[in-house]
Amino acid sequence: MLEYKALLARKYKLDVLQYVIFLSDGKPRMRTQLVLTDLVFSFQLVQFSTIDYELFLSSEKGDEVVFAVLGKFGDSKPEQAARRIYERLQQTSASPLELDKHLQQLRVLANLRKLTDYIETMIDSISKYIKEEDDILFRRGEKKGRLEGKLEGFQEGEQKGKQEGKLEEKTETIRKFLKDGMLTTQQLASYFDVTEEFVENLRLNLEK
């Protein structure tokens, strides 16, 4: 961190403020200060689990609302918070396709707090109120020749779909998270069950 700060300050002739975003639910162990003779260096560490999730819910951008799942729920139960996040994503998504993208992001982030079951249960419970012909997830599952149904049917169909289709969809999702820059290569490889080399190759292709 200190090296990056020095390089950026020398190149751009500007004061550099550094922040580390801590996404997990546990206690961070990273040192945020270095004190040496004639040198004191520190940076800000922001832990999402200490931030009220209402702050993220107040955003008008779905890409920001999804981070509410990493925030502090306070008096809200996880299932209540999950439902509110889903409803807010519906309000802030400009199209069914955009909502679908945000739900994929939500599932990945929910895994960091072991809330994946809550998210899936919440979506399944809401699915009975969604007309199949209006449900983007159902339409995608039907298009790919997977099991018919609502959200549950799409998920089952996705697992039994063609391997090539799954890999293509997984690759596109990883590309989106690489563009966001919020998750490391190791995290993406772990969440999507691919090798770190696979993720790095995608990163290099994006940088070309």
C-alpha atoms as an extended CHARMM CRD file, in Angstrom:
* protein
*
       208  EXT
         1         1  MET       CA              0.0000000000        0.0000000000        0.0000000000  PROA      1               0.0000000000
         2         2  LEU       CA              2.7990000000        2.3950000000        0.8590000000  PROA      2               0.0000000000
         3         3  GLU       CA              4.5940000000        1.6570000000       -2.4140000000  PROA      3               0.0000000000
         4         4  TYR       CA              1.4370000000        2.2920000000       -4.4490000000  PROA      4               0.0000000000
         5         5  LYS       CA              0.8430000000        5.5540000000       -2.5950000000  PROA      5               0.0000000000
         6         6  ALA       CA              4.3890000000        6.7500000000       -3.2740000000  PROA      6               0.0000000000
         7         7  LEU       CA              4.2440000000        5.7990000000       -6.9690000000  PROA      7               0.0000000000
         8         8  LEU       CA              0.8740000000        7.4630000000       -7.5350000000  PROA      8               0.0000000000
         9         9  ALA       CA              1.8470000000       10.5840000000       -5.6170000000  PROA      9               0.0000000000
        10        10  ARG       CA              5.0530000000       10.9380000000       -7.6320000000  PROA      10              0.0000000000
        11        11  LYS       CA              3.3160000000       10.3460000000      -10.9620000000  PROA      11              0.0000000000
        12        12  TYR       CA              0.2540000000       12.5610000000      -10.5110000000  PROA      12              0.0000000000
        13        13  LYS       CA              1.6330000000       15.0960000000       -7.9970000000  PROA      13              0.0000000000
        14        14  LEU       CA             -1.4730000000       14.6650000000       -5.8690000000  PROA      14              0.0000000000
        15        15  ASP       CA             -2.2580000000       13.5410000000       -2.3440000000  PROA      15              0.0000000000
        16        16  VAL       CA             -3.4230000000        9.9270000000       -2.4810000000  PROA      16              0.0000000000
        17        17  LEU       CA             -6.1550000000        8.5930000000       -0.2010000000  PROA      17              0.0000000000
        18        18  GLN       CA             -6.2240000000        4.8050000000        0.1370000000  PROA      18              0.0000000000
        19        19  TYR       CA             -9.0860000000        2.5930000000        1.2460000000  PROA      19              0.0000000000
        20        20  VAL       CA             -9.3600000000       -1.1520000000        1.7040000000  PROA      20              0.0000000000
        21        21  ILE       CA            -12.8780000000       -2.5740000000        1.4230000000  PROA      21              0.0000000000
        22        22  PHE       CA            -13.3920000000       -5.5690000000        3.7280000000  PROA      22              0.0000000000
        23        23  LEU       CA            -16.3310000000       -7.6650000000        2.4990000000  PROA      23              0.0000000000
        24        24  SER       CA            -16.3450000000      -10.6620000000        4.8440000000  PROA      24              0.0000000000
        25        25  ASP       CA            -18.3720000000      -10.8740000000        8.0390000000  PROA      25              0.0000000000
        26        26  GLY       CA            -15.4910000000      -11.7170000000       10.3620000000  PROA      26              0.0000000000
        27        27  LYS       CA            -13.0360000000       -9.4290000000       12.0990000000  PROA      27              0.0000000000
        28        28  PRO       CA            -10.3280000000       -8.0320000000        9.7920000000  PROA      28              0.0000000000
        29        29  ARG       CA             -6.7560000000       -8.8650000000       10.8090000000  PROA      29              0.0000000000
        30        30  MET       CA             -5.0030000000       -6.5250000000        8.4130000000  PROA      30              0.0000000000
        31        31  ARG       CA             -2.7420000000       -3.8950000000        9.9260000000  PROA      31              0.0000000000
        32        32  THR       CA             -3.7680000000       -0.4190000000        8.8730000000  PROA      32              0.0000000000
        33        33  GLN       CA             -0.8040000000        1.4880000000       10.2690000000  PROA      33              0.0000000000
        34        34  LEU       CA              2.9760000000        1.3020000000        9.9330000000  PROA      34              0.0000000000
        35        35  VAL       CA              5.1770000000        3.2300000000       12.3300000000  PROA      35              0.0000000000
        36        36  LEU       CA              8.9160000000        3.3810000000       11.7060000000  PROA      36              0.0000000000
        37        37  THR       CA             11.6530000000        5.8280000000       12.5230000000  PROA      37              0.0000000000
        38        38  ASP       CA             10.8460000000        9.0240000000       10.5920000000  PROA      38              0.0000000000
        39        39  LEU       CA              7.9230000000        7.3120000000        8.8410000000  PROA      39              0.0000000000
        40        40  VAL       CA              4.2660000000        6.9220000000        9.7850000000  PROA      40              0.0000000000
        41        41  PHE       CA              1.8690000000        5.4200000000        7.2420000000  PROA      41              0.0000000000
        42        42  SER       CA             -1.7940000000        4.4300000000        7.5210000000  PROA      42              0.0000000000
        43        43  PHE       CA             -4.8530000000        3.7900000000        5.3650000000  PROA      43              0.0000000000
        44        44  GLN       CA             -8.5840000000        3.4870000000        5.8900000000  PROA      44              0.0000000000
        45        45  LEU       CA            -10.1710000000        0.0370000000        6.2090000000  PROA      45              0.0000000000
        46        46  VAL       CA            -13.9120000000        0.0120000000        5.5300000000  PROA      46              0.0000000000
        47        47  GLN       CA            -15.8080000000       -3.0160000000        6.8450000000  PROA      47              0.0000000000
        48        48  PHE       CA            -19.1810000000       -3.3430000000        5.1250000000  PROA      48              0.0000000000
        49        49  SER       CA            -20.7070000000       -5.3920000000        7.9650000000  PROA      49              0.0000000000
        50        50  THR       CA            -20.5010000000       -2.3220000000       10.2220000000  PROA      50              0.0000000000
        51        51  ILE       CA            -22.4210000000       -0.1010000000        7.7770000000  PROA      51              0.0000000000
        52        52  ASP       CA            -26.2150000000        0.0940000000        8.1140000000  PROA      52              0.0000000000
        53        53  TYR       CA            -27.6760000000       -1.7420000000        5.1330000000  PROA      53              0.0000000000
        54        54  GLU       CA            -30.3130000000        0.9880000000        4.8640000000  PROA      54              0.0000000000
        55        55  LEU       CA            -27.5880000000        3.2160000000        3.4210000000  PROA      55              0.0000000000
        56        56  PHE       CA            -27.2200000000        0.9140000000        0.4150000000  PROA      56              0.0000000000
        57        57  LEU       CA            -30.9870000000        0.4980000000        0.0900000000  PROA      57              0.0000000000
        58        58  SER       CA            -31.3210000000        4.2690000000       -0.2780000000  PROA      58              0.0000000000
        59        59  SER       CA            -29.2410000000        4.2160000000       -3.4690000000  PROA      59              0.0000000000
        60        60  GLU       CA            -30.8940000000        4.6330000000       -6.8580000000  PROA      60              0.0000000000
        61        61  LYS       CA            -28.3600000000        2.2820000000       -8.4890000000  PROA      61              0.0000000000
        62        62  GLY       CA            -28.8730000000       -1.4520000000       -8.3690000000  PROA      62              0.0000000000
        63        63  ASP       CA            -25.1010000000       -2.0020000000       -8.5560000000  PROA      63              0.0000000000
        64        64  GLU       CA            -24.8870000000       -0.2780000000       -5.1620000000  PROA      64              0.0000000000
        65        65  VAL       CA            -28.0680000000       -1.7430000000       -3.6580000000  PROA      65              0.0000000000
        66        66  VAL       CA            -26.6620000000       -5.2990000000       -3.9400000000  PROA      66              0.0000000000
        67        67  PHE       CA            -24.0150000000       -4.4180000000       -1.3470000000  PROA      67              0.0000000000
        68        68  ALA       CA            -26.7880000000       -4.0630000000        1.2390000000  PROA      68              0.0000000000
        69        69  VAL       CA            -26.5180000000       -7.8350000000        1.7250000000  PROA      69              0.0000000000
        70        70  LEU       CA            -23.0620000000       -7.2400000000        3.2580000000  PROA      70              0.0000000000
        71        71  GLY       CA            -24.2440000000       -4.4500000000        5.5600000000  PROA      71              0.0000000000
        72        72  LYS       CA            -25.4210000000       -4.4590000000        9.1660000000  PROA      72              0.0000000000
        73        73  PHE       CA            -29.0330000000       -5.6240000000        9.3910000000  PROA      73              0.0000000000
        74        74  GLY       CA            -29.6300000000       -4.2290000000       12.8670000000  PROA      74              0.0000000000
        75        75  ASP       CA            -33.0260000000       -5.3610000000       14.1660000000  PROA      75              0.0000000000
        76        76  SER       CA            -34.0190000000       -6.8590000000       10.8110000000  PROA      76              0.0000000000
        77        77  LYS       CA            -33.9090000000      -10.6210000000       10.4630000000  PROA      77              0.0000000000
        78        78  PRO       CA            -31.8500000000      -11.9360000000        7.5350000000  PROA      78              0.0000000000
        79        79  GLU       CA            -34.9520000000      -13.0930000000        5.6400000000  PROA      79              0.0000000000
        80        80  GLN       CA            -36.5960000000       -9.6760000000        6.1280000000  PROA      80              0.0000000000
        81        81  ALA       CA            -33.4690000000       -7.8920000000        4.9430000000  PROA      81              0.0000000000
        82        82  ALA       CA            -33.1900000000      -10.2000000000        1.9360000000  PROA      82              0.0000000000
        83        83  ARG       CA            -36.7730000000       -9.4590000000        0.9120000000  PROA      83              0.0000000000
        84        84  ARG       CA            -36.2500000000       -5.6960000000        1.2040000000  PROA      84              0.0000000000
        85        85  ILE       CA            -33.0830000000       -5.9100000000       -0.8790000000  PROA      85              0.0000000000
        86        86  TYR       CA            -34.9060000000       -7.8710000000       -3.5760000000  PROA      86              0.0000000000
        87        87  GLU       CA            -37.7920000000       -5.4010000000       -3.6470000000  PROA      87              0.0000000000
        88        88  ARG       CA            -35.3750000000       -2.4750000000       -3.8860000000  PROA      88              0.0000000000
        89        89  LEU       CA            -33.5580000000       -4.1600000000       -6.7770000000  PROA      89              0.0000000000
        90        90  GLN       CA            -36.8880000000       -4.4760000000       -8.5670000000  PROA      90              0.0000000000
        91        91  GLN       CA            -37.4220000000       -0.7290000000       -8.1290000000  PROA      91              0.0000000000
        92        92  THR       CA            -33.9590000000        0.3210000000       -9.2780000000  PROA      92              0.0000000000
        93        93  SER       CA            -33.5330000000       -2.0750000000      -12.2320000000  PROA      93              0.0000000000
        94        94  ALA       CA            -34.3980000000       -0.5060000000      -15.5680000000  PROA      94              0.0000000000
        95        95  SER       CA            -35.2340000000       -3.8190000000      -17.2450000000  PROA      95              0.0000000000
        96        96  PRO       CA            -35.7370000000       -7.5260000000      -16.4530000000  PROA      96              0.0000000000
        97        97  LEU       CA            -32.2950000000       -8.1940000000      -17.9010000000  PROA      97              0.0000000000
        98        98  GLU       CA            -30.7160000000       -5.6930000000      -15.5100000000  PROA      98              0.0000000000
        99        99  LEU       CA            -32.6180000000       -7.2150000000      -12.5810000000  PROA      99              0.0000000000
       100       100  ASP       CA            -31.2800000000      -10.6170000000      -13.5900000000  PROA      100             0.0000000000
       101       101  LYS       CA            -27.7310000000       -9.2560000000      -13.5360000000  PROA      101             0.0000000000
       102       102  HSD       CA            -28.2330000000       -7.7890000000      -10.0630000000  PROA      102             0.0000000000
       103       103  LEU       CA            -29.6650000000      -11.0520000000       -8.7450000000  PROA      103             0.0000000000
       104       104  GLN       CA            -26.5660000000      -12.8990000000       -9.9270000000  PROA      104             0.0000000000
       105       105  GLN       CA            -24.3900000000      -10.3400000000       -8.1410000000  PROA      105             0.0000000000
       106       106  LEU       CA            -26.5670000000      -10.6740000000       -5.0460000000  PROA      106             0.0000000000
       107       107  ARG       CA            -26.1050000000      -14.4470000000       -4.9240000000  PROA      107             0.0000000000
       108       108  VAL       CA            -22.3160000000      -14.1460000000       -5.0880000000  PROA      108             0.0000000000
       109       109  LEU       CA            -22.1370000000      -11.4560000000       -2.4050000000  PROA      109             0.0000000000
       110       110  ALA       CA            -24.6190000000      -13.3060000000       -0.1700000000  PROA      110             0.0000000000
       111       111  ASN       CA            -22.1860000000      -16.2240000000       -0.1100000000  PROA      111             0.0000000000
       112       112  LEU       CA            -19.7050000000      -14.0150000000        1.7610000000  PROA      112             0.0000000000
       113       113  ARG       CA            -22.1530000000      -13.8040000000        4.6680000000  PROA      113             0.0000000000
       114       114  LYS       CA            -23.4870000000      -17.3500000000        4.3940000000  PROA      114             0.0000000000
       115       115  LEU       CA            -26.8840000000      -15.9580000000        3.3520000000  PROA      115             0.0000000000
       116       116  THR       CA            -27.2650000000      -17.8210000000        0.0730000000  PROA      116             0.0000000000
       117       117  ASP       CA            -30.0910000000      -20.0010000000        1.4590000000  PROA      117             0.0000000000
       118       118  TYR       CA            -32.0110000000      -16.9260000000        2.6070000000  PROA      118             0.0000000000
       119       119  ILE       CA            -31.6380000000      -15.3100000000       -0.8160000000  PROA      119             0.0000000000
       120       120  GLU       CA            -32.7590000000      -18.4310000000       -2.6870000000  PROA      120             0.0000000000
       121       121  THR       CA            -35.6940000000      -19.0290000000       -0.3130000000  PROA      121             0.0000000000
       122       122  MET       CA            -36.7550000000      -15.3920000000       -0.6160000000  PROA      122             0.0000000000
       123       123  ILE       CA            -36.6710000000      -15.4820000000       -4.4170000000  PROA      123             0.0000000000
       124       124  ASP       CA            -38.5580000000      -18.7820000000       -4.4750000000  PROA      124             0.0000000000
       125       125  SER       CA            -41.2740000000      -17.3890000000       -2.1740000000  PROA      125             0.0000000000
       126       126  ILE       CA            -41.7160000000      -14.3230000000       -4.3680000000  PROA      126             0.0000000000
       127       127  SER       CA            -41.7300000000      -16.3200000000       -7.5920000000  PROA      127             0.0000000000
       128       128  LYS       CA            -45.3350000000      -17.4690000000       -7.0930000000  PROA      128             0.0000000000
       129       129  TYR       CA            -46.4460000000      -13.8550000000       -7.5630000000  PROA      129             0.0000000000
       130       130  ILE       CA            -44.4970000000      -13.4870000000      -10.8160000000  PROA      130             0.0000000000
       131       131  LYS       CA            -46.1470000000      -14.4120000000      -14.0880000000  PROA      131             0.0000000000
       132       132  GLU       CA            -43.9730000000      -16.8210000000      -15.9820000000  PROA      132             0.0000000000
       133       133  GLU       CA            -44.2150000000      -14.8480000000      -19.2050000000  PROA      133             0.0000000000
       134       134  ASP       CA            -42.9080000000      -11.7570000000      -17.3470000000  PROA      134             0.0000000000
       135       135  ASP       CA            -40.1110000000      -13.5130000000      -15.4700000000  PROA      135             0.0000000000
       136       136  ILE       CA            -36.6960000000      -13.0650000000      -17.0960000000  PROA      136             0.0000000000
       137       137  LEU       CA            -35.2110000000      -16.0190000000      -15.2120000000  PROA      137             0.0000000000
       138       138  PHE       CA            -37.9720000000      -18.3230000000      -16.3870000000  PROA      138             0.0000000000
       139       139  ARG       CA            -37.5960000000      -17.1550000000      -19.9630000000  PROA      139             0.0000000000
       140       140  ARG       CA            -33.8450000000      -17.7380000000      -19.8850000000  PROA      140             0.0000000000
       141       141  GLY       CA            -34.3060000000      -21.2310000000      -18.4540000000  PROA      141             0.0000000000
       142       142  GLU       CA            -36.9150000000      -22.0440000000      -21.0930000000  PROA      142             0.0000000000
       143       143  LYS       CA            -34.7550000000      -20.6870000000      -23.8950000000  PROA      143             0.0000000000
       144       144  LYS       CA            -31.8240000000      -22.8650000000      -22.8760000000  PROA      144             0.0000000000
       145       145  GLY       CA            -33.9320000000      -25.9980000000      -22.8960000000  PROA      145             0.0000000000
       146       146  ARG       CA            -33.7900000000      -26.4860000000      -19.1670000000  PROA      146             0.0000000000
       147       147  LEU       CA            -36.5940000000      -27.5780000000      -16.8390000000  PROA      147             0.0000000000
       148       148  GLU       CA            -39.7820000000      -25.5130000000      -17.0060000000  PROA      148             0.0000000000
       149       149  GLY       CA            -40.8620000000      -23.6100000000      -13.9350000000  PROA      149             0.0000000000
       150       150  LYS       CA            -40.2780000000      -20.3580000000      -12.2290000000  PROA      150             0.0000000000
       151       151  LEU       CA            -37.0820000000      -19.4530000000      -10.4420000000  PROA      151             0.0000000000
       152       152  GLU       CA            -36.6400000000      -22.9120000000       -8.9440000000  PROA      152             0.0000000000
       153       153  GLY       CA            -37.1610000000      -24.4590000000      -12.3360000000  PROA      153             0.0000000000
       154       154  PHE       CA            -34.5610000000      -22.1750000000      -13.8480000000  PROA      154             0.0000000000
       155       155  GLN       CA            -32.0000000000      -23.1020000000      -11.2110000000  PROA      155             0.0000000000
       156       156  GLU       CA            -32.5950000000      -26.8340000000      -11.6630000000  PROA      156             0.0000000000
       157       157  GLY       CA            -32.5510000000      -26.4370000000      -15.4140000000  PROA      157             0.0000000000
       158       158  GLU       CA            -29.3240000000      -24.4950000000      -15.2380000000  PROA      158             0.0000000000
       159       159  GLN       CA            -27.6460000000      -27.3770000000      -13.4180000000  PROA      159             0.0000000000
       160       160  LYS       CA            -28.8560000000      -29.9070000000      -15.9900000000  PROA      160             0.0000000000
       161       161  GLY       CA            -28.2800000000      -27.6680000000      -19.0030000000  PROA      161             0.0000000000
       162       162  LYS       CA            -25.5640000000      -28.0890000000      -21.5560000000  PROA      162             0.0000000000
       163       163  GLN       CA            -22.0720000000      -27.7450000000      -20.0880000000  PROA      163             0.0000000000
       164       164  GLU       CA            -21.0720000000      -25.3200000000      -22.7980000000  PROA      164             0.0000000000
       165       165  GLY       CA            -23.9710000000      -23.0280000000      -21.9910000000  PROA      165             0.0000000000
       166       166  LYS       CA            -23.1320000000      -23.0930000000      -18.2920000000  PROA      166             0.0000000000
       167       167  LEU       CA            -19.5170000000      -22.2230000000      -18.9320000000  PROA      167             0.0000000000
       168       168  GLU       CA            -20.4710000000      -19.3560000000      -21.2310000000  PROA      168             0.0000000000
       169       169  GLU       CA            -22.8800000000      -17.9250000000      -18.6670000000  PROA      169             0.0000000000
       170       170  LYS       CA            -20.3610000000      -18.3700000000      -15.8520000000  PROA      170             0.0000000000
       171       171  THR       CA            -17.6670000000      -16.6840000000      -17.9390000000  PROA      171             0.0000000000
       172       172  GLU       CA            -19.8760000000      -13.6780000000      -18.6540000000  PROA      172             0.0000000000
       173       173  THR       CA            -20.7240000000      -13.2760000000      -14.9540000000  PROA      173             0.0000000000
       174       174  ILE       CA            -17.0380000000      -13.4180000000      -13.9890000000  PROA      174             0.0000000000
       175       175  ARG       CA            -16.2920000000      -10.7410000000      -16.6100000000  PROA      175             0.0000000000
       176       176  LYS       CA            -18.8930000000       -8.4690000000      -14.9890000000  PROA      176             0.0000000000
       177       177  PHE       CA            -17.3160000000       -8.8790000000      -11.5520000000  PROA      177             0.0000000000
       178       178  LEU       CA            -13.8460000000       -8.2680000000      -12.9990000000  PROA      178             0.0000000000
       179       179  LYS       CA            -15.0880000000       -5.0000000000      -14.4660000000  PROA      179             0.0000000000
       180       180  ASP       CA            -16.5160000000       -4.0160000000      -11.0680000000  PROA      180             0.0000000000
       181       181  GLY       CA            -13.0980000000       -4.7430000000       -9.5180000000  PROA      181             0.0000000000
       182       182  MET       CA            -14.5060000000       -5.5600000000       -6.0770000000  PROA      182             0.0000000000
       183       183  LEU       CA            -13.4690000000       -9.2330000000       -5.8390000000  PROA      183             0.0000000000
       184       184  THR       CA            -10.0240000000      -10.7980000000       -6.0910000000  PROA      184             0.0000000000
       185       185  THR       CA             -8.9650000000      -13.5090000000       -8.5040000000  PROA      185             0.0000000000
       186       186  GLN       CA             -8.8860000000      -16.0180000000       -5.6480000000  PROA      186             0.0000000000
       187       187  GLN       CA            -12.4310000000      -15.1240000000       -4.5230000000  PROA      187             0.0000000000
       188       188  LEU       CA            -13.8760000000      -15.3520000000       -8.0300000000  PROA      188             0.0000000000
       189       189  ALA       CA            -12.1410000000      -18.6690000000       -8.6740000000  PROA      189             0.0000000000
       190       190  SER       CA            -13.5320000000      -20.0700000000       -5.4260000000  PROA      190             0.0000000000
       191       191  TYR       CA            -17.1040000000      -18.8060000000       -5.8800000000  PROA      191             0.0000000000
       192       192  PHE       CA            -17.4380000000      -19.9700000000       -9.4820000000  PROA      192             0.0000000000
       193       193  ASP       CA            -15.4390000000      -23.2000000000       -9.0900000000  PROA      193             0.0000000000
       194       194  VAL       CA            -12.8760000000      -22.3520000000      -11.7560000000  PROA      194             0.0000000000
       195       195  THR       CA             -9.0950000000      -22.0680000000      -11.6810000000  PROA      195             0.0000000000
       196       196  GLU       CA             -7.3040000000      -18.8350000000      -10.8690000000  PROA      196             0.0000000000
       197       197  GLU       CA             -5.5810000000      -19.1520000000      -14.2520000000  PROA      197             0.0000000000
       198       198  PHE       CA             -8.9950000000      -19.1010000000      -15.9540000000  PROA      198             0.0000000000
       199       199  VAL       CA             -9.9450000000      -15.8830000000      -14.1220000000  PROA      199             0.0000000000
       200       200  GLU       CA             -6.5860000000      -14.2650000000      -14.8880000000  PROA      200             0.0000000000
       201       201  ASN       CA             -6.9570000000      -15.0540000000      -18.6040000000  PROA      201             0.0000000000
       202       202  LEU       CA            -10.3440000000      -13.3190000000      -18.5930000000  PROA      202             0.0000000000
       203       203  ARG       CA             -8.8040000000      -10.3490000000      -16.7850000000  PROA      203             0.0000000000
       204       204  LEU       CA             -6.0040000000      -10.0750000000      -19.3680000000  PROA      204             0.0000000000
       205       205  ASN       CA             -8.5230000000      -10.2110000000      -22.2390000000  PROA      205             0.0000000000
       206       206  LEU       CA            -10.4910000000       -7.3580000000      -20.6670000000  PROA      206             0.0000000000
       207       207  GLU       CA             -7.3550000000       -5.2450000000      -20.3690000000  PROA      207             0.0000000000
       208       208  LYS       CA             -6.4650000000       -5.5760000000      -24.0600000000  PROA      208             0.0000000000
